[in-house]
Amino acid sequence: MSKKLNIYSNTYSNRGHEKCVDLLLDCSDLDIDRRSNKGTTALHDAAESNSVSIFEKLLRKGAKFLRNEQHVSPLITAALGGHEKIVRNIIHV
């Protein structure tokens, strides 16, 4: 079984480490939608931390709008945090 790189486990998306995210997004064996033990993805983390540029990069790379174990989507995560730019970005996808 091949081991895929996990952007979530590195937590770069919720800490705003854009250069690290860029390096990971260039890897061919990246699992961009890998979930944490709570079902969240890197897209949730970027939405929660209001990391707009990272959020946009994840979308361009094909990240999916998945719900976590509590059925919360990245849209709801961003809205609850008051992150208007990310909410607008999602609505216009």
Phi, psi and omega in degrees: 000129179278145180262122180271147173292145186239108180293330181292313186296337178277349176052024179289332184290333180260001177247002176074023179277078189297320181295322178294319177298317179303315180297316180294321181293339177277351181281135183287337183255034179275132173261091188292337182255017179299141185258151173282181178291349176257005176086005179276158180240177177299328178295320174300315183296317179295321178294318181294322183267003179060037177272081188300312183294323177292319177303313180295321178295318179298318178297314180298330180277355175105014178300141183261153177276085181262152176266149178277188183297337179265012179066030179261126180269167174302328178298312180295320178302313180293318181296317179296330178275355181073027184267081189301319183296320178291319178301313179298321179299317181292316183298329182269006179285000000 
